Amino acid sequence: MAVDGSKNAALPLLAAAAALRRMVHLANVPANADAETMLVLLQQCGWSTARVAADPRSVVMMPGKRTPAAPAPEVAARIRASYYLVPALLRVHGRARLPWPGGCRIGDRGMEQHFAVYEGFGDRITVDDYGYQVEAGAQPTGTASLALPFRSRGATIAALLRAVVAGRPLRLGQPNLSPEVLSVVDALRAAGWACRVSESRLVTAPPSSTPDKAVRWTVPGDKIEAGTLACAVAATGGNAHIAGVCEEAVAPLITALRWLGVSAGIDGSTLIVDSPQDGKLSSHSLRAVASLAPGGLDADFEPPLMAVALTRPGVHLFSDAINSGRHGNLVPQLARLGADIHELSPTRCRFTGPQRLTGAGVEATDIRTGSALLIAGLTARGVTTLGGLEQLRRGHADLPGKLRVLGADICEVIP
């Protein structure tokens, strides 16, 4: 079983290609709804994009020859990642007018740090009830030196792409160093930029000349899809080899699964999950805390891990202060299946396992809630009906289909 390309990496790489204004061949682009929406937005803004007929997972992008237009607000509002287009729009228009970002409704994920980045480059920001506008100011030369108050992935990528458009060196303090950010850094290196990365600082410098040669990038495998499939296998006592992932990207997940008594490891780019054949559960109480720190547990791993922990002995604590509304989406849905989870706060919960769940009707209110409910439904007695498949398809082209390949009894009900 192989995972698709990562949605969370593909979206900023597509925006980086637009900011670069060179032909870019981007391989391993997923076919989920959010990636398709980003391609539509780029076409609306004047870029030429096409999936390669011989390899539909590859996209070729280049600046269009027609007069660029603005993105349709109703399309841009579908996804959160529309904010990655600001630098590219500044390059061709001198301003970017966008609606407030959409995507998963999992708490307040404001754009204050994005705005601080643009102000650090001399841009002007205006906001209203419908959205925001960034207008390019007079661009000084020299290094842009910025520091983030916390390790925001979106603001880190915004700073990188704004530096590309300005053609200026960048020194960014306290950057986010997630695999999704590092994939953009690697892409810029391939385009001729000098990049140095440390835990405290990200430094970039433009190439000495402006090449026009096409560049080739590859979207990394989706670590969250790999983790979701691994959690489904672990929760149901199965075994699987899941190909196409980076060891560093899934290392925190592997640590958590091992703590829960699951035999999990990595062999090259393959995540391996082996459940005990005797059915005995050797588990410790898990403390799963979402973190933005390098090497920390990605918040998107937390929901599927919660579904696994419900099947394992111990008193388990889960915390996600990054997405303050995610537990409010997930915990009530798990309760419909009979889960007894004590909410300590809007971002922290605790429960004792193992728990026996019973099938019921539940709703995917966001991507990761949907994937966790799929796993929980596989462990429940009876039939579980999951609504809101459009949420799952925003992040996964066909997650239920991949679970079927692994042996899950899942069918889609056509209305």
VOGUVO-827245 format. One line per field, with one value per residue (C-alpha): residue number from 1; residue in one letter; x, y, z. Coordinates in nm, 3 decimals, always signed. Example, Ala and Ser with C-alpha at 12.3 -4.5 7.8 and 13.67 -1.06 7.14 Angstrom:
VOGUVO-827245
nr <- (1 | 2) $
rest <- (A | S) $
X <- (+1.230 | +1.367) $
Y <- (-0.450 | -0.106) $
Z <- (+0.780 | +0.714) $
end
This chain:
VOGUVO-827245
nr <- (1 | 2 | 3 | 4 | 5 | 6 | 7 | 8 | 9 | 10 | 11 | 12 | 13 | 14 | 15 | 16 | 17 | 18 | 19 | 20 | 21 | 22 | 23 | 24 | 25 | 26 | 27 | 28 | 29 | 30 | 31 | 32 | 33 | 34 | 35 | 36 | 37 | 38 | 39 | 40 | 41 | 42 | 43 | 44 | 45 | 46 | 47 | 48 | 49 | 50 | 51 | 52 | 53 | 54 | 55 | 56 | 57 | 58 | 59 | 60 | 61 | 62 | 63 | 64 | 65 | 66 | 67 | 68 | 69 | 70 | 71 | 72 | 73 | 74 | 75 | 76 | 77 | 78 | 79 | 80 | 81 | 82 | 83 | 84 | 85 | 86 | 87 | 88 | 89 | 90 | 91 | 92 | 93 | 94 | 95 | 96 | 97 | 98 | 99 | 100 | 101 | 102 | 103 | 104 | 105 | 106 | 107 | 108 | 109 | 110 | 111 | 112 | 113 | 114 | 115 | 116 | 117 | 118 | 119 | 120 | 121 | 122 | 123 | 124 | 125 | 126 | 127 | 128 | 129 | 130 | 131 | 132 | 133 | 134 | 135 | 136 | 137 | 138 | 139 | 140 | 141 | 142 | 143 | 144 | 145 | 146 | 147 | 148 | 149 | 150 | 151 | 152 | 153 | 154 | 155 | 156 | 157 | 158 | 159 | 160 | 161 | 162 | 163 | 164 | 165 | 166 | 167 | 168 | 169 | 170 | 171 | 172 | 173 | 174 | 175 | 176 | 177 | 178 | 179 | 180 | 181 | 182 | 183 | 184 | 185 | 186 | 187 | 188 | 189 | 190 | 191 | 192 | 193 | 194 | 195 | 196 | 197 | 198 | 199 | 200 | 201 | 202 | 203 | 204 | 205 | 206 | 207 | 208 | 209 | 210 | 211 | 212 | 213 | 214 | 215 | 216 | 217 | 218 | 219 | 220 | 221 | 222 | 223 | 224 | 225 | 226 | 227 | 228 | 229 | 230 | 231 | 232 | 233 | 234 | 235 | 236 | 237 | 238 | 239 | 240 | 241 | 242 | 243 | 244 | 245 | 246 | 247 | 248 | 249 | 250 | 251 | 252 | 253 | 254 | 255 | 256 | 257 | 258 | 259 | 260 | 261 | 262 | 263 | 264 | 265 | 266 | 267 | 268 | 269 | 270 | 271 | 272 | 273 | 274 | 275 | 276 | 277 | 278 | 279 | 280 | 281 | 282 | 283 | 284 | 285 | 286 | 287 | 288 | 289 | 290 | 291 | 292 | 293 | 294 | 295 | 296 | 297 | 298 | 299 | 300 | 301 | 302 | 303 | 304 | 305 | 306 | 307 | 308 | 309 | 310 | 311 | 312 | 313 | 314 | 315 | 316 | 317 | 318 | 319 | 320 | 321 | 322 | 323 | 324 | 325 | 326 | 327 | 328 | 329 | 330 | 331 | 332 | 333 | 334 | 335 | 336 | 337 | 338 | 339 | 340 | 341 | 342 | 343 | 344 | 345 | 346 | 347 | 348 | 349 | 350 | 351 | 352 | 353 | 354 | 355 | 356 | 357 | 358 | 359 | 360 | 361 | 362 | 363 | 364 | 365 | 366 | 367 | 368 | 369 | 370 | 371 | 372 | 373 | 374 | 375 | 376 | 377 | 378 | 379 | 380 | 381 | 382 | 383 | 384 | 385 | 386 | 387 | 388 | 389 | 390 | 391 | 392 | 393 | 394 | 395 | 396 | 397 | 398 | 399 | 400 | 401 | 402 | 403 | 404 | 405 | 406 | 407 | 408 | 409 | 410 | 411 | 412 | 413 | 414 | 415) $
rest <- (M | A | V | D | G | S | K | N | A | A | L | P | L | L | A | A | A | A | A | L | R | R | M | V | H | L | A | N | V | P | A | N | A | D | A | E | T | M | L | V | L | L | Q | Q | C | G | W | S | T | A | R | V | A | A | D | P | R | S | V | V | M | M | P | G | K | R | T | P | A | A | P | A | P | E | V | A | A | R | I | R | A | S | Y | Y | L | V | P | A | L | L | R | V | H | G | R | A | R | L | P | W | P | G | G | C | R | I | G | D | R | G | M | E | Q | H | F | A | V | Y | E | G | F | G | D | R | I | T | V | D | D | Y | G | Y | Q | V | E | A | G | A | Q | P | T | G | T | A | S | L | A | L | P | F | R | S | R | G | A | T | I | A | A | L | L | R | A | V | V | A | G | R | P | L | R | L | G | Q | P | N | L | S | P | E | V | L | S | V | V | D | A | L | R | A | A | G | W | A | C | R | V | S | E | S | R | L | V | T | A | P | P | S | S | T | P | D | K | A | V | R | W | T | V | P | G | D | K | I | E | A | G | T | L | A | C | A | V | A | A | T | G | G | N | A | H | I | A | G | V | C | E | E | A | V | A | P | L | I | T | A | L | R | W | L | G | V | S | A | G | I | D | G | S | T | L | I | V | D | S | P | Q | D | G | K | L | S | S | H | S | L | R | A | V | A | S | L | A | P | G | G | L | D | A | D | F | E | P | P | L | M | A | V | A | L | T | R | P | G | V | H | L | F | S | D | A | I | N | S | G | R | H | G | N | L | V | P | Q | L | A | R | L | G | A | D | I | H | E | L | S | P | T | R | C | R | F | T | G | P | Q | R | L | T | G | A | G | V | E | A | T | D | I | R | T | G | S | A | L | L | I | A | G | L | T | A | R | G | V | T | T | L | G | G | L | E | Q | L | R | R | G | H | A | D | L | P | G | K | L | R | V | L | G | A | D | I | C | E | V | I | P) $
X <- (+0.000 | +0.142 | +0.024 | -0.064 | +0.132 | +0.082 | -0.194 | -0.022 | +0.300 | +0.145 | -0.050 | +0.250 | +0.463 | +0.201 | +0.203 | +0.585 | +0.580 | +0.351 | +0.578 | +0.884 | +0.728 | +0.920 | +0.807 | +0.779 | +0.719 | +0.568 | +0.543 | +0.327 | +0.050 | -0.253 | -0.599 | -0.786 | -1.039 | -0.815 | -0.534 | -0.782 | -0.919 | -0.568 | -0.513 | -0.839 | -0.731 | -0.396 | -0.573 | -0.808 | -0.503 | -0.342 | -0.110 | -0.119 | -0.153 | -0.207 | -0.186 | +0.042 | -0.161 | +0.103 | +0.128 | -0.185 | -0.001 | +0.231 | +0.144 | +0.321 | +0.290 | +0.403 | +0.309 | +0.021 | +0.031 | -0.308 | -0.368 | -0.385 | -0.711 | -0.802 | -0.916 | -1.290 | -1.371 | -1.615 | -1.343 | -1.066 | -1.290 | -1.309 | -0.956 | -0.728 | -0.425 | -0.554 | -0.342 | -0.026 | -0.112 | -0.053 | +0.315 | +0.248 | -0.042 | +0.175 | +0.425 | +0.177 | -0.077 | +0.103 | -0.180 | -0.371 | -0.738 | -0.866 | -1.153 | -1.088 | -0.954 | -1.182 | -1.092 | -1.147 | -1.332 | -1.112 | -1.079 | -0.922 | -0.628 | -0.582 | -0.359 | -0.187 | +0.154 | +0.107 | +0.025 | +0.332 | +0.547 | +0.411 | +0.447 | +0.808 | +0.854 | +0.697 | +0.351 | +0.025 | -0.263 | -0.633 | -0.910 | -1.289 | -1.569 | -1.524 | -1.150 | -0.819 | -0.597 | -0.219 | -0.069 | +0.298 | +0.486 | +0.816 | +1.060 | +1.391 | +1.698 | +1.901 | +1.813 | +1.463 | +1.510 | +1.200 | +1.125 | +0.806 | +0.659 | +0.568 | +0.653 | +0.371 | +0.390 | +0.176 | +0.374 | +0.706 | +0.596 | +0.457 | +0.798 | +0.981 | +0.752 | +0.751 | +1.132 | +1.121 | +0.894 | +1.101 | +1.427 | +1.570 | +1.769 | +1.570 | +1.666 | +1.371 | +1.388 | +1.200 | +1.078 | +0.850 | +1.061 | +0.788 | +0.841 | +0.597 | +0.815 | +1.136 | +0.991 | +0.953 | +1.310 | +1.434 | +1.233 | +1.391 | +1.735 | +1.655 | +1.563 | +1.903 | +1.836 | +2.088 | +1.915 | +2.051 | +1.832 | +1.883 | +1.640 | +1.654 | +1.692 | +1.609 | +1.832 | +1.782 | +1.950 | +1.847 | +2.059 | +2.314 | +2.133 | +1.772 | +1.760 | +1.463 | +1.529 | +1.240 | +1.272 | +1.144 | +1.001 | +0.830 | +0.556 | +0.657 | +0.434 | +0.146 | +0.267 | -0.085 | -0.242 | +0.031 | -0.034 | -0.410 | -0.371 | -0.123 | -0.364 | -0.649 | -0.434 | -0.319 | -0.671 | -0.806 | -0.514 | -0.384 | -0.051 | +0.051 | +0.340 | +0.267 | +0.506 | +0.603 | +0.684 | +0.989 | +1.122 | +1.160 | +0.807 | +0.645 | +0.893 | +0.668 | +0.375 | +0.586 | +0.691 | +0.326 | +0.217 | +0.499 | +0.394 | +0.048 | +0.196 | +0.193 | +0.495 | +0.569 | +0.883 | +1.026 | +1.228 | +1.357 | +1.041 | +0.799 | +0.606 | +0.552 | +0.281 | +0.267 | -0.003 | +0.051 | -0.091 | -0.186 | -0.422 | -0.248 | -0.232 | +0.083 | +0.023 | +0.120 | -0.088 | -0.032 | +0.025 | -0.028 | +0.046 | +0.035 | +0.344 | +0.495 | +0.847 | +1.092 | +1.037 | +0.706 | +0.381 | +0.194 | -0.155 | -0.302 | -0.172 | -0.370 | -0.725 | -0.633 | -0.413 | -0.714 | -0.910 | -0.628 | -0.593 | -0.962 | -0.873 | -0.569 | -0.537 | -0.431 | -0.536 | -0.470 | -0.430 | -0.469 | -0.394 | -0.416 | -0.374 | -0.285 | -0.635 | -0.855 | -1.180 | -1.075 | -1.171 | -1.507 | -1.564 | -1.431 | -1.521 | -1.902 | -1.892 | -1.695 | -1.951 | -2.220 | -2.028 | -2.030 | -1.686 | -1.656 | -1.412 | -1.365 | -1.300 | -1.057 | -1.067 | -1.155 | -0.810 | -0.741 | -0.921 | -0.862 | -1.010 | -0.946 | -0.914 | -0.993 | -1.347 | -1.605 | -1.774 | -2.108 | -2.190 | -2.397 | -2.440 | -2.157 | -2.048 | -1.708 | -1.703 | -1.340 | -1.078 | -0.907 | -1.229 | -1.352 | -1.042 | -1.055 | -1.422 | -1.345 | -1.097 | -1.332 | -1.612 | -1.392 | -1.350 | -1.716 | -1.972 | -2.238 | -2.263 | -2.125 | -2.250 | -2.019 | -2.155 | -1.956 | -1.739 | -1.675 | -1.457 | -1.244 | -1.208 | -1.062 | -0.754 | -0.760 | -0.852 | -0.989 | -0.911 | -1.205 | -1.079 | -0.732 | -0.881 | -1.079 | -0.754 | -0.618 | -0.920 | -1.173 | -1.542 | -1.645 | -1.895 | -2.012 | -2.385 | -2.507 | -2.799) $
Y <- (+0.000 | +0.341 | +0.680 | +0.974 | +1.296 | +1.519 | +1.778 | +1.996 | +1.993 | +2.016 | +2.337 | +2.554 | +2.399 | +2.499 | +2.851 | +2.852 | +2.764 | +3.060 | +3.292 | +3.176 | +3.254 | +2.980 | +2.657 | +2.399 | +2.027 | +1.909 | +1.533 | +1.330 | +1.591 | +1.437 | +1.439 | +1.546 | +1.829 | +2.093 | +2.037 | +2.062 | +2.385 | +2.533 | +2.444 | +2.619 | +2.929 | +2.938 | +2.913 | +3.196 | +3.408 | +3.361 | +3.064 | +2.776 | +2.444 | +2.096 | +1.740 | +1.532 | +1.280 | +1.008 | +1.066 | +1.226 | +1.271 | +1.525 | +1.890 | +2.134 | +2.502 | +2.815 | +3.183 | +3.242 | +3.475 | +3.634 | +3.926 | +3.779 | +3.810 | +3.786 | +3.462 | +3.410 | +3.479 | +3.188 | +2.946 | +3.095 | +3.070 | +2.689 | +2.627 | +2.769 | +2.750 | +3.031 | +3.258 | +3.105 | +3.287 | +3.635 | +3.664 | +3.547 | +3.792 | +4.073 | +3.993 | +4.024 | +4.273 | +4.464 | +4.367 | +4.060 | +4.070 | +3.744 | +3.626 | +3.496 | +3.142 | +2.844 | +2.480 | +2.285 | +2.466 | +2.361 | +2.679 | +3.020 | +3.003 | +3.372 | +3.539 | +3.786 | +3.626 | +3.632 | +4.000 | +4.066 | +3.894 | +4.113 | +4.427 | +4.324 | +4.343 | +4.690 | +4.581 | +4.742 | +4.540 | +4.626 | +4.398 | +4.396 | +4.148 | +3.983 | +3.934 | +4.113 | +4.297 | +4.307 | +4.589 | +4.589 | +4.884 | +5.036 | +4.746 | +4.815 | +4.613 | +4.404 | +4.124 | +4.098 | +4.004 | +3.871 | +3.660 | +3.463 | +3.460 | +3.092 | +2.833 | +2.897 | +2.680 | +2.917 | +3.227 | +3.052 | +2.962 | +3.313 | +3.458 | +3.223 | +3.300 | +3.675 | +3.670 | +3.489 | +3.754 | +4.040 | +3.877 | +3.953 | +3.748 | +3.636 | +3.573 | +3.422 | +3.352 | +3.064 | +2.909 | +2.612 | +2.317 | +2.067 | +1.842 | +2.059 | +2.369 | +2.180 | +2.058 | +2.424 | +2.493 | +2.199 | +2.325 | +2.671 | +2.512 | +2.328 | +2.667 | +2.814 | +2.971 | +2.927 | +2.802 | +2.729 | +2.575 | +2.548 | +2.504 | +2.876 | +3.033 | +2.993 | +3.188 | +3.215 | +3.412 | +3.449 | +3.316 | +3.558 | +3.548 | +3.487 | +3.156 | +3.068 | +2.695 | +2.473 | +2.309 | +1.971 | +1.923 | +1.631 | +1.642 | +1.420 | +1.131 | +1.212 | +1.137 | +1.194 | +0.947 | +0.698 | +0.757 | +0.722 | +0.390 | +0.270 | +0.363 | +0.180 | -0.132 | -0.103 | -0.048 | -0.356 | -0.589 | -0.613 | -0.594 | -0.368 | -0.218 | +0.144 | +0.284 | +0.636 | +0.809 | +0.975 | +0.831 | +1.168 | +1.269 | +0.970 | +0.918 | +1.084 | +0.867 | +0.551 | +0.644 | +0.688 | +0.360 | +0.170 | +0.326 | +0.182 | -0.163 | -0.163 | -0.301 | -0.018 | +0.080 | +0.216 | +0.036 | +0.286 | +0.467 | +0.199 | +0.222 | -0.126 | -0.212 | -0.561 | -0.637 | -0.916 | -1.242 | -1.370 | -1.076 | -0.970 | -0.595 | -0.462 | -0.092 | +0.215 | +0.521 | +0.759 | +1.133 | +1.274 | +1.647 | +1.824 | +2.039 | +2.282 | +2.213 | +2.029 | +1.658 | +1.716 | +1.531 | +1.682 | +1.788 | +1.593 | +1.267 | +1.323 | +1.224 | +0.884 | +0.810 | +0.882 | +0.616 | +0.366 | +0.458 | +0.382 | +0.017 | +0.006 | -0.028 | +0.281 | +0.630 | +0.835 | +1.214 | +1.408 | +1.776 | +2.000 | +2.368 | +2.440 | +2.369 | +2.478 | +2.354 | +2.008 | +1.823 | +2.001 | +1.839 | +1.492 | +1.409 | +1.446 | +1.224 | +0.955 | +0.981 | +0.878 | +0.553 | +0.511 | +0.652 | +0.786 | +1.078 | +1.339 | +1.688 | +1.864 | +2.182 | +2.274 | +2.150 | +1.863 | +1.536 | +1.213 | +0.865 | +0.512 | +0.224 | -0.015 | +0.087 | -0.107 | +0.108 | +0.046 | +0.143 | +0.458 | +0.747 | +1.002 | +1.306 | +1.412 | +1.782 | +1.821 | +1.605 | +1.458 | +1.406 | +1.206 | +0.987 | +0.920 | +0.826 | +0.582 | +0.407 | +0.412 | +0.273 | -0.018 | -0.117 | -0.072 | -0.351 | -0.325 | -0.082 | +0.272 | +0.524 | +0.818 | +1.134 | +1.428 | +1.236 | +1.565 | +1.662 | +1.348 | +1.408 | +1.751 | +1.583 | +1.233 | +1.126 | +0.792 | +0.701 | +0.453 | +0.277 | +0.235 | +0.095 | -0.154 | -0.269 | -0.330 | -0.548 | -0.309 | -0.373 | -0.032 | +0.060 | +0.400 | +0.460 | +0.648 | +0.880) $
Z <- (+0.000 | -0.100 | +0.023 | -0.199 | -0.207 | +0.095 | +0.069 | +0.330 | +0.126 | -0.222 | -0.156 | -0.055 | -0.332 | -0.590 | -0.445 | -0.450 | -0.818 | -0.880 | -0.679 | -0.872 | -1.213 | -1.392 | -1.546 | -1.270 | -1.309 | -0.981 | -0.930 | -0.690 | -0.664 | -0.488 | -0.645 | -0.332 | -0.341 | -0.178 | -0.429 | -0.717 | -0.571 | -0.555 | -0.922 | -1.012 | -0.820 | -1.000 | -1.336 | -1.236 | -1.145 | -1.485 | -1.441 | -1.687 | -1.508 | -1.646 | -1.520 | -1.740 | -1.944 | -1.909 | -1.533 | -1.381 | -1.050 | -1.217 | -1.278 | -1.510 | -1.415 | -1.593 | -1.604 | -1.840 | -2.138 | -2.074 | -1.843 | -1.492 | -1.305 | -0.939 | -0.777 | -0.738 | -0.371 | -0.344 | -0.463 | -0.249 | +0.058 | +0.026 | +0.149 | +0.412 | +0.183 | -0.040 | +0.181 | +0.029 | -0.296 | -0.150 | -0.255 | -0.613 | -0.644 | -0.515 | -0.786 | -1.075 | -0.933 | -0.660 | -0.428 | -0.314 | -0.221 | -0.068 | +0.151 | +0.499 | +0.456 | +0.481 | +0.534 | +0.852 | +1.129 | +1.421 | +1.622 | +1.584 | +1.346 | +1.281 | +1.025 | +1.255 | +1.202 | +0.824 | +0.839 | +1.057 | +0.793 | +0.514 | +0.722 | +0.781 | +0.403 | +0.393 | +0.273 | +0.386 | +0.530 | +0.539 | +0.666 | +0.670 | +0.738 | +0.399 | +0.394 | +0.371 | +0.127 | +0.115 | -0.092 | -0.181 | -0.040 | -0.149 | -0.143 | +0.029 | -0.057 | +0.180 | +0.415 | +0.562 | +0.928 | +1.105 | +1.410 | +1.473 | +1.825 | +1.774 | +1.511 | +1.266 | +0.955 | +0.750 | +0.850 | +0.784 | +0.431 | +0.379 | +0.471 | +0.233 | -0.061 | +0.008 | +0.002 | -0.333 | -0.483 | -0.337 | -0.447 | -0.103 | +0.147 | +0.451 | +0.813 | +0.998 | +1.369 | +1.534 | +1.205 | +1.176 | +1.059 | +0.974 | +0.671 | +0.477 | +0.530 | +0.457 | +0.128 | +0.024 | +0.136 | -0.074 | -0.372 | -0.345 | -0.330 | -0.654 | -0.804 | -0.713 | -0.372 | -0.093 | +0.223 | +0.571 | +0.838 | +1.212 | +1.497 | +1.577 | +1.234 | +0.866 | +0.626 | +0.251 | -0.028 | -0.393 | -0.680 | -0.826 | -1.160 | -1.255 | -1.440 | -1.657 | -1.678 | -1.572 | -1.231 | -1.111 | -0.764 | -0.595 | -0.332 | -0.039 | +0.063 | +0.295 | +0.647 | +0.787 | +0.546 | +0.637 | +1.005 | +0.962 | +0.780 | +1.043 | +1.323 | +1.149 | +1.121 | +1.484 | +1.619 | +1.441 | +1.516 | +1.161 | +0.980 | +0.694 | +0.499 | +0.403 | +0.142 | +0.045 | +0.375 | +0.530 | +0.856 | +1.029 | +0.934 | +1.107 | +1.393 | +1.659 | +1.547 | +1.566 | +1.921 | +2.024 | +1.865 | +2.037 | +2.370 | +2.305 | +2.257 | +1.876 | +1.691 | +1.449 | +1.262 | +0.940 | +0.673 | +0.419 | +0.309 | +0.430 | +0.757 | +0.902 | +1.154 | +1.309 | +1.566 | +1.820 | +1.688 | +2.035 | +2.086 | +2.408 | +2.460 | +2.622 | +2.660 | +2.859 | +2.933 | +2.643 | +2.678 | +2.328 | +2.313 | +1.976 | +1.924 | +1.675 | +1.804 | +1.576 | +1.625 | +1.806 | +1.748 | +1.453 | +1.561 | +1.268 | +1.419 | +1.739 | +1.622 | +1.473 | +1.776 | +1.998 | +1.812 | +1.873 | +2.242 | +2.296 | +2.227 | +2.460 | +2.839 | +3.032 | +3.129 | +2.817 | +2.797 | +2.471 | +2.421 | +2.113 | +2.194 | +1.829 | +1.695 | +1.983 | +1.830 | +1.716 | +2.035 | +2.025 | +1.685 | +1.760 | +2.120 | +2.082 | +1.772 | +1.955 | +2.236 | +1.985 | +1.949 | +2.326 | +2.409 | +2.765 | +2.739 | +3.009 | +2.870 | +3.105 | +2.895 | +2.535 | +2.428 | +2.672 | +2.740 | +2.930 | +2.916 | +3.037 | +2.795 | +2.656 | +2.571 | +2.370 | +2.108 | +1.936 | +1.579 | +1.526 | +1.286 | +1.307 | +1.106 | +0.969 | +1.055 | +0.943 | +0.769 | +1.075 | +1.270 | +0.972 | +0.958 | +1.334 | +1.312 | +1.029 | +1.258 | +1.558 | +1.341 | +1.235 | +1.602 | +1.699 | +1.726 | +1.458 | +1.171 | +1.180 | +0.926 | +0.856 | +0.697 | +0.563 | +0.317 | +0.135 | +0.432 | +0.395 | +0.022 | +0.088 | +0.232 | +0.079 | -0.272 | -0.148 | +0.212 | +0.241 | -0.071 | +0.076 | +0.395 | +0.185 | +0.023 | +0.374 | +0.451 | +0.603 | +0.544 | +0.408 | +0.141 | +0.021 | +0.030 | -0.277 | -0.188) $
end
